[in-house]
Amino acid sequence: MGKKNKKKNSGSQQKPMSDKEFIKQKLRSLPIGRCMCSPNIEQTGMGYVMVTRLHQSGKVSLAMFLIDSYCLGVKDTYYRLRLDEYEYDDFLADMTGSMELCSYDVAHNWVYSALAWAEEAGISPHADFRITQYFLEEDTDDIPLLDMPMGRNGKHFLVAHSKLEASKYLPALKKNLGDDFDYVVTEYDKFDDDYDDYEEDYDEEDDDDFGYSASDIFGKMLGDLSSNKMLRYYGPEMQYTYKHPQYPDSYELHSAPWLMDSLKFDPQENKSHHQWLDRILALPHDVLRQDLENIIWYVIGRDCDKKPEDFDDYDDGECWILINAIVLLAEVGNGDSSLDVILEVMRQTFDFSDFYFGDISTDITWFAIFKLGSDKLDKLMSFMKEEGLYRYNKIDVMSAVKFFAIYDESRRGEIIEWYRALLDFAIVALPHTQAVDSTLAGFIVCDVLDLNASELTDEVKRLFDTNLVDEGVCDDYGYFLDNINYTTREDMLEKIHIDINDMYDFLGK
């Protein structure tokens, strides 16, 4: 969750080489150690490759690569530096049974063959490959070229875990390959008995730590290709087409000259945020609001068109500037200029959002919309109707609106009417615009269920009648009818942070 700052040196001493600088400049000078790979990459289309480098001190550095040889290339990757012997032994013990020893040449060819195969389809490797590539030798003629099997039946073959994931890659596949590829979307949640079996086997922490589960589950899914558990999907997909305006290229501070530097505060490194927060919130709120808005506009303008590699030289604390500015603005801002700048953040590219928020984007933007947009339902509806934005950000807006009614039950009527208007719009817009797609429609149905909004049953039925609702998100209309009064308010309230101190406790985890 989120990114972590590295502590800065003070005084006149020369700044030591950072881990990333060491990897880029020195790692390839270390001898290659043990290499391992999953034994079933060819059969399942997915597996792990490990390459280690040996330090003179006896420590070991390693990189792991999750290889999708069917389509996506290097789907995930990470590294660990300077492991002690016992740490390395523990790591290898976790790999027992799921990986086997291989030569460096085999490891190298699995990674670079998968990269080249994905590149044909217009798919880039995981962003962290910009660093972990230095655990590998350069891809030159000095490395023997091995014939590693790529694709399935001679074609690129995308296996997506959801239609949401499929929509991320299908535009590139269609652009670069035309119709010369295959894909499937898994929908186990429609088959409860088998899905429960998969859920018991699958553990997200194992996946994050490159345990066995992701590859095994992938293989099980491929075993069901001929069954009705794997559904091929065609339907309208929202594509990002937003053309941003000219943003400010500078900012001025009127509340305190130290504000910008203070926004690099990392709650993951500094577990007690209270003193830092009290200092900032002691500033005059109206002036602080203007400064925070100006900083956010400046950051958007500076970075809105950047690619992932453009962020490599940024200080590791840079991402916290925007996170802290948004959370603080949610506390001192208003529903006019402050909400406008938050919505502009939510119009930015995936690369921008990925650098600044990582996997906590939903928590940050939801918090701001909930705090600032309570009496701006018309403005939020206008955002929902905009074309060419990422559906994920629209889902966050919907979630905030839903909690207006859950948190304050007196507002239920007006929120129900807001969703009624959204449903009416979606029913008409689904086949014809880039403002709503089948996945977003599925999340609208989920929100209606969370609200126990039986008043909207007719509209939901009309939405399902378009045959364009992603039932992998919300299940079918029968499920909707069976569960419309199932959710409790208490269960929903447990999911939210509406106090700024609670938010920083959450960010510090």
Legacy VTK file of the C-alpha trace (Angstrom):
# vtk DataFile Version 3.0
C-alpha trace
ASCII
DATASET POLYDATA
POINTS 509 float
0.000 0.000 0.000
1.434 3.338 -1.027
5.133 4.188 -1.329
7.708 4.591 1.373
10.160 7.476 1.721
13.850 6.937 2.262
15.385 9.071 4.998
17.478 11.978 3.780
21.012 12.723 4.987
21.793 16.017 6.618
24.972 18.029 6.786
27.722 18.261 4.180
28.462 14.548 3.854
28.227 13.104 0.372
24.874 11.449 -0.199
25.305 7.653 -0.253
24.229 5.689 -3.295
20.557 4.769 -3.135
19.398 1.191 -3.647
18.115 1.989 -7.122
21.390 3.697 -8.086
23.324 0.701 -6.770
21.200 -1.676 -8.816
21.599 0.356 -11.993
25.312 1.034 -11.645
26.820 -1.872 -9.724
24.604 -4.948 -9.643
25.671 -6.445 -12.972
29.263 -6.511 -11.698
28.248 -9.077 -9.052
28.424 -12.760 -10.006
25.206 -14.566 -10.869
24.101 -17.105 -8.284
21.251 -19.600 -8.172
18.541 -19.318 -10.846
15.146 -21.013 -10.661
11.934 -21.150 -12.660
8.503 -22.720 -12.428
8.515 -26.123 -14.134
5.130 -25.652 -15.814
5.379 -22.285 -17.584
4.976 -23.926 -20.980
1.877 -25.872 -19.926
0.066 -23.121 -17.986
1.382 -20.020 -19.699
2.435 -18.490 -16.408
5.194 -19.037 -13.877
8.042 -17.489 -11.946
11.680 -16.894 -12.771
14.270 -16.060 -10.095
17.772 -14.673 -10.655
20.217 -13.987 -7.822
23.401 -11.947 -7.496
26.071 -12.759 -4.896
27.786 -10.120 -2.724
31.347 -10.518 -1.417
29.935 -10.257 2.099
27.964 -13.476 1.555
24.639 -11.678 1.218
22.330 -12.420 -1.695
20.200 -10.101 -3.810
17.433 -11.541 -5.928
14.795 -10.573 -8.440
11.550 -12.390 -9.158
9.698 -12.182 -12.467
6.124 -13.359 -12.968
6.061 -14.495 -16.595
2.905 -14.674 -18.706
4.215 -16.476 -21.768
0.778 -16.542 -23.388
0.394 -12.791 -23.742
1.461 -10.214 -21.158
5.200 -10.900 -20.801
6.600 -9.713 -17.467
3.320 -9.337 -15.605
4.899 -8.581 -12.217
8.366 -8.305 -10.736
10.137 -7.298 -7.564
13.537 -7.539 -5.885
15.140 -8.004 -2.496
18.598 -6.671 -1.695
21.310 -8.021 0.563
19.505 -10.929 2.173
21.346 -12.636 5.006
21.877 -16.379 4.709
18.930 -17.262 6.948
16.642 -14.866 5.075
17.648 -16.353 1.755
17.162 -19.897 3.086
13.677 -18.990 4.322
12.857 -17.523 0.938
14.005 -20.683 -0.852
12.003 -22.832 1.556
8.874 -20.987 0.473
9.689 -21.879 -3.138
9.977 -25.622 -2.451
7.795 -27.593 -4.810
6.872 -24.640 -6.982
10.215 -23.861 -8.627
13.205 -25.821 -9.826
16.830 -25.025 -10.542
17.659 -23.835 -14.035
20.618 -22.341 -15.842
20.953 -18.598 -16.142
20.514 -18.936 -19.908
17.089 -20.534 -19.403
16.026 -17.846 -16.927
17.243 -15.083 -19.228
15.443 -16.495 -22.252
12.152 -16.963 -20.421
12.144 -13.294 -19.407
13.307 -11.766 -22.672
11.253 -14.067 -24.890
8.146 -13.140 -22.908
9.054 -9.461 -23.183
9.412 -9.662 -26.958
6.149 -11.620 -27.331
4.237 -9.060 -25.280
5.855 -6.205 -27.186
4.385 -7.557 -30.422
0.960 -7.027 -28.857
1.795 -3.527 -27.627
2.028 -4.653 -23.986
4.734 -3.109 -21.803
6.357 -4.986 -18.921
5.485 -4.248 -15.306
6.796 -0.799 -14.364
9.307 -2.220 -11.849
11.107 -4.041 -14.661
12.906 -0.737 -15.188
14.830 -1.714 -12.037
14.799 -5.524 -11.972
16.174 -5.737 -15.539
19.594 -4.976 -14.006
19.539 -8.314 -12.192
19.758 -9.814 -15.692
22.654 -9.595 -18.081
22.147 -7.348 -21.077
20.222 -9.082 -23.838
23.073 -9.440 -26.331
24.424 -12.157 -28.609
26.650 -13.286 -25.720
23.601 -15.046 -24.260
22.611 -18.175 -26.232
19.216 -17.787 -27.884
16.866 -20.560 -26.779
13.503 -21.384 -28.317
11.024 -20.701 -25.519
7.399 -21.488 -26.443
5.248 -18.377 -26.505
1.505 -17.992 -26.978
-1.140 -20.684 -27.275
-1.766 -22.442 -30.562
0.508 -19.911 -32.221
-1.461 -16.883 -31.061
-1.378 -14.372 -28.260
-3.849 -15.554 -25.656
-5.015 -13.215 -22.900
-6.439 -14.785 -19.757
-8.006 -12.023 -17.666
-9.338 -12.481 -14.141
-12.140 -9.981 -14.770
-13.635 -7.939 -17.544
-12.128 -4.956 -15.784
-8.663 -6.435 -16.316
-9.465 -7.461 -19.889
-10.467 -3.919 -20.796
-7.000 -2.736 -19.768
-5.284 -4.818 -22.448
-7.801 -5.396 -25.245
-7.351 -1.993 -26.935
-3.602 -2.621 -27.372
-4.175 -6.187 -28.587
-6.743 -5.070 -31.139
-4.550 -2.189 -32.312
-1.409 -4.295 -32.797
-2.799 -7.727 -33.698
-6.169 -7.035 -35.290
-8.263 -10.159 -34.791
-5.274 -12.499 -34.636
-5.470 -13.252 -30.905
-7.701 -15.043 -28.425
-8.839 -14.135 -24.941
-11.055 -15.351 -22.145
-12.412 -13.754 -19.001
-12.838 -15.845 -15.873
-16.159 -15.613 -14.091
-15.977 -18.103 -11.250
-18.249 -16.058 -9.034
-21.210 -17.264 -11.125
-20.473 -20.867 -10.156
-20.387 -20.787 -6.379
-19.326 -24.353 -5.572
-16.215 -24.335 -7.751
-15.428 -20.719 -6.921
-15.268 -21.540 -3.224
-12.645 -24.179 -3.997
-10.537 -21.642 -5.862
-10.873 -19.057 -3.104
-9.635 -21.525 -0.495
-6.521 -22.205 -2.566
-5.822 -18.612 -3.451
-4.164 -16.240 -0.986
-3.367 -12.673 -2.000
-0.352 -12.518 0.288
1.089 -15.634 -1.342
0.598 -13.974 -4.701
2.315 -10.782 -3.575
5.245 -12.791 -2.227
5.447 -14.916 -5.366
4.260 -18.117 -3.746
2.785 -20.955 -5.736
-0.839 -19.916 -5.836
-1.071 -17.584 -8.831
0.490 -20.088 -11.230
-1.544 -22.998 -9.902
-4.809 -21.077 -10.110
-3.902 -19.952 -13.630
-3.378 -23.572 -14.624
-6.709 -24.624 -13.122
-8.457 -21.900 -15.054
-6.897 -23.017 -18.317
-8.137 -26.511 -17.591
-11.680 -25.150 -17.758
-11.346 -23.492 -21.159
-13.788 -25.903 -22.728
-16.366 -25.467 -19.962
-18.876 -22.732 -19.307
-16.767 -21.397 -16.450
-14.692 -19.380 -18.921
-16.785 -16.881 -20.823
-15.596 -15.016 -23.872
-16.660 -11.423 -23.655
-17.402 -8.784 -26.228
-18.946 -5.486 -25.280
-18.527 -1.730 -25.132
-15.481 -0.557 -23.222
-14.662 2.894 -21.956
-11.361 4.178 -23.287
-9.357 7.018 -21.817
-9.530 9.985 -24.195
-9.468 12.998 -21.855
-7.730 16.060 -23.296
-6.578 18.188 -20.402
-6.515 21.998 -20.355
-3.453 24.145 -19.801
-2.433 23.885 -16.145
-0.409 26.373 -14.046
3.366 25.938 -14.286
4.133 27.555 -10.933
2.635 28.156 -7.501
2.900 30.612 -4.634
2.583 29.931 -0.922
0.857 32.409 1.376
0.174 30.313 4.476
3.713 29.112 5.282
6.951 28.889 3.234
7.604 25.380 4.586
4.290 23.896 3.441
5.495 22.212 0.235
8.389 20.424 1.953
6.137 19.469 4.842
3.795 17.686 2.436
6.489 15.036 1.895
5.554 13.673 5.319
5.379 9.865 5.139
2.937 8.336 7.675
4.435 4.917 7.016
7.840 6.090 8.257
6.497 8.445 10.950
3.801 6.536 12.789
2.703 9.500 14.920
1.173 12.081 12.612
-0.529 14.252 15.236
2.188 16.877 15.742
2.720 17.272 11.990
-1.011 17.517 11.363
-1.612 19.994 14.208
1.114 22.278 12.858
-0.440 22.465 9.400
-4.053 22.751 10.552
-3.055 25.621 12.859
-2.555 27.754 9.731
-5.486 29.978 8.668
-7.749 27.548 6.858
-8.841 29.811 4.029
-5.251 30.669 3.076
-4.177 27.037 3.572
-6.998 25.914 1.281
-5.800 28.226 -1.486
-2.199 27.057 -1.097
-3.184 23.381 -1.198
-5.297 23.953 -4.297
-2.417 25.795 -5.985
0.028 23.008 -5.139
-2.305 20.340 -6.527
-2.894 22.303 -9.746
0.888 22.724 -10.098
1.611 19.017 -9.548
-1.064 18.029 -12.064
0.405 20.380 -14.659
3.978 19.259 -14.032
3.275 15.544 -14.258
0.041 15.033 -16.225
1.808 13.897 -19.407
4.641 11.917 -17.839
5.327 8.271 -18.629
6.316 5.755 -15.910
10.041 6.093 -16.620
9.803 9.871 -16.220
9.151 9.395 -12.500
12.339 7.383 -11.904
14.416 10.354 -10.784
11.820 11.644 -8.343
12.533 11.589 -4.639
10.713 8.655 -3.066
8.766 11.071 -0.898
7.405 12.980 -3.871
4.251 10.852 -4.126
3.203 11.904 -0.621
2.934 15.558 -1.676
-0.255 14.917 -3.606
-1.685 12.402 -1.121
-1.198 14.749 1.830
-2.416 17.789 -0.101
-5.647 16.001 -1.040
-6.318 14.673 2.465
-5.639 18.090 4.012
-7.749 19.843 1.386
-10.586 17.470 2.199
-10.403 18.815 5.749
-10.178 22.568 5.023
-11.593 22.862 1.497
-14.974 23.629 -0.012
-17.346 22.128 -2.545
-16.473 24.691 -5.198
-12.816 25.333 -6.088
-11.535 22.527 -3.837
-13.856 19.889 -5.278
-13.003 21.085 -8.792
-9.297 20.395 -8.276
-10.001 16.957 -6.755
-12.127 16.006 -9.760
-9.322 17.198 -12.046
-6.920 14.836 -10.263
-9.433 12.073 -11.019
-9.343 12.932 -14.727
-5.623 12.169 -15.068
-3.884 9.234 -16.726
-3.300 5.823 -15.188
0.476 6.472 -15.047
-0.081 9.659 -13.044
-2.429 7.929 -10.618
-0.214 4.865 -10.303
2.842 6.883 -9.287
1.103 9.145 -6.804
-1.391 6.747 -5.249
-0.344 3.191 -5.999
-3.108 0.936 -4.716
-4.617 3.480 -2.286
-6.172 5.716 -4.934
-9.699 4.642 -4.003
-9.217 5.488 -0.324
-7.754 8.936 -1.028
-10.169 10.170 -3.696
-13.196 8.656 -1.934
-12.268 10.503 1.260
-12.000 13.830 -0.575
-15.261 13.417 -2.501
-17.115 12.389 0.647
-15.818 15.380 2.611
-16.199 18.027 -0.114
-19.032 16.875 -2.353
-21.880 16.375 0.077
-23.998 19.219 -1.324
-22.656 19.034 -4.880
-24.615 16.111 -6.280
-25.201 17.909 -9.585
-21.463 18.436 -10.067
-20.786 14.790 -9.265
-23.471 13.668 -11.718
-21.849 15.791 -14.418
-18.566 14.007 -13.738
-20.318 10.645 -14.088
-21.609 11.672 -17.525
-18.237 12.803 -18.885
-16.809 10.683 -21.684
-13.307 9.276 -21.919
-12.465 8.980 -18.202
-11.317 5.928 -16.286
-14.245 3.988 -14.907
-12.363 3.365 -11.651
-12.564 7.041 -10.733
-16.265 7.149 -11.519
-16.751 4.164 -9.235
-15.047 6.146 -6.432
-17.461 9.048 -6.948
-20.425 6.665 -6.795
-19.078 5.117 -3.618
-18.879 8.513 -1.908
-22.424 9.400 -2.960
-23.673 6.057 -1.673
-22.124 6.724 1.732
-23.817 10.126 1.957
-27.028 8.152 2.508
-25.487 5.397 4.614
-23.792 7.872 6.972
-26.790 10.227 7.153
-30.011 8.257 6.779
-32.034 11.464 6.409
-30.470 11.866 2.955
-31.592 8.501 1.657
-34.376 9.932 -0.505
-32.221 12.388 -2.448
-29.442 9.820 -2.927
-31.939 7.270 -4.243
-33.091 9.881 -6.762
-29.468 10.565 -7.740
-29.008 6.857 -8.485
-32.315 6.765 -10.339
-31.047 9.530 -12.630
-27.743 7.689 -13.054
-29.551 4.458 -13.963
-31.751 6.290 -16.477
-28.618 7.779 -18.043
-26.777 4.428 -18.122
-29.684 2.608 -19.770
-29.544 5.017 -22.701
-25.786 5.642 -22.743
-24.477 2.068 -22.526
-24.392 1.185 -26.227
-23.729 4.655 -27.556
-21.182 6.624 -25.513
-17.804 6.467 -23.796
-19.379 7.645 -20.535
-20.474 4.268 -19.150
-19.665 0.667 -19.997
-20.794 -2.766 -18.864
-18.390 -2.893 -15.911
-19.455 0.490 -14.574
-23.078 -0.608 -15.019
-22.323 -3.636 -12.853
-20.960 -1.415 -10.090
-24.055 0.765 -10.234
-26.109 -2.363 -9.509
-23.768 -3.216 -6.612
-24.309 0.225 -5.115
-28.078 -0.166 -5.375
-27.719 -3.427 -3.444
-25.579 -1.733 -0.782
-28.281 0.892 -0.385
-31.054 -1.732 -0.184
-32.748 0.511 -2.734
-35.723 -1.638 -3.692
-37.281 1.588 -5.012
-34.958 1.226 -8.021
-35.895 -2.340 -8.971
-37.650 -1.281 -12.181
-34.683 0.792 -13.337
-32.258 -2.030 -12.529
-34.429 -4.441 -14.533
-34.294 -2.092 -17.522
-30.517 -1.892 -17.132
-30.212 -5.696 -17.214
-32.550 -5.756 -20.233
-29.827 -4.005 -22.270
-27.806 -7.273 -21.990
-24.748 -5.092 -21.431
-24.359 -5.361 -17.639
-21.175 -7.092 -16.498
-22.656 -9.916 -14.434
-19.154 -10.862 -13.333
-19.294 -7.716 -11.186
-22.845 -7.856 -9.818
-24.233 -11.285 -10.797
-27.556 -11.511 -12.610
-30.952 -9.932 -12.036
-32.155 -12.934 -10.041
-29.304 -12.453 -7.588
-30.223 -8.765 -7.335
-33.817 -9.616 -6.398
-32.710 -12.204 -3.843
-30.262 -9.823 -2.107
-31.847 -6.384 -2.362
-32.491 -6.207 1.391
-29.464 -8.136 2.590
-26.882 -5.425 3.400
-26.877 -3.807 6.852
-25.927 -0.206 7.565
-23.571 -1.318 10.329
-21.598 -3.501 7.929
-21.200 -0.612 5.499
-20.128 1.924 8.128
-17.249 -0.318 9.174
-15.669 0.204 5.749
-15.142 3.965 5.861
-12.725 6.510 7.356
-14.276 9.952 7.694
-11.993 11.454 10.351
-8.638 12.795 9.201
-6.799 11.154 12.102
-8.375 7.809 11.227
-7.279 8.342 7.642
-3.667 8.886 8.709
-3.800 5.857 10.966
-4.906 3.922 7.906
-2.185 5.424 5.682
0.448 4.583 8.284
-0.252 0.854 8.189
LINES 1 510
509 0 1 2 3 4 5 6 7 8 9 10 11 12 13 14 15 16 17 18 19 20 21 22 23 24 25 26 27 28 29 30 31 32 33 34 35 36 37 38 39 40 41 42 43 44 45 46 47 48 49 50 51 52 53 54 55 56 57 58 59 60 61 62 63 64 65 66 67 68 69 70 71 72 73 74 75 76 77 78 79 80 81 82 83 84 85 86 87 88 89 90 91 92 93 94 95 96 97 98 99 100 101 102 103 104 105 106 107 108 109 110 111 112 113 114 115 116 117 118 119 120 121 122 123 124 125 126 127 128 129 130 131 132 133 134 135 136 137 138 139 140 141 142 143 144 145 146 147 148 149 150 151 152 153 154 155 156 157 158 159 160 161 162 163 164 165 166 167 168 169 170 171 172 173 174 175 176 177 178 179 180 181 182 183 184 185 186 187 188 189 190 191 192 193 194 195 196 197 198 199 200 201 202 203 204 205 206 207 208 209 210 211 212 213 214 215 216 217 218 219 220 221 222 223 224 225 226 227 228 229 230 231 232 233 234 235 236 237 238 239 240 241 242 243 244 245 246 247 248 249 250 251 252 253 254 255 256 257 258 259 260 261 262 263 264 265 266 267 268 269 270 271 272 273 274 275 276 277 278 279 280 281 282 283 284 285 286 287 288 289 290 291 292 293 294 295 296 297 298 299 300 301 302 303 304 305 306 307 308 309 310 311 312 313 314 315 316 317 318 319 320 321 322 323 324 325 326 327 328 329 330 331 332 333 334 335 336 337 338 339 340 341 342 343 344 345 346 347 348 349 350 351 352 353 354 355 356 357 358 359 360 361 362 363 364 365 366 367 368 369 370 371 372 373 374 375 376 377 378 379 380 381 382 383 384 385 386 387 388 389 390 391 392 393 394 395 396 397 398 399 400 401 402 403 404 405 406 407 408 409 410 411 412 413 414 415 416 417 418 419 420 421 422 423 424 425 426 427 428 429 430 431 432 433 434 435 436 437 438 439 440 441 442 443 444 445 446 447 448 449 450 451 452 453 454 455 456 457 458 459 460 461 462 463 464 465 466 467 468 469 470 471 472 473 474 475 476 477 478 479 480 481 482 483 484 485 486 487 488 489 490 491 492 493 494 495 496 497 498 499 500 501 502 503 504 505 506 507 508
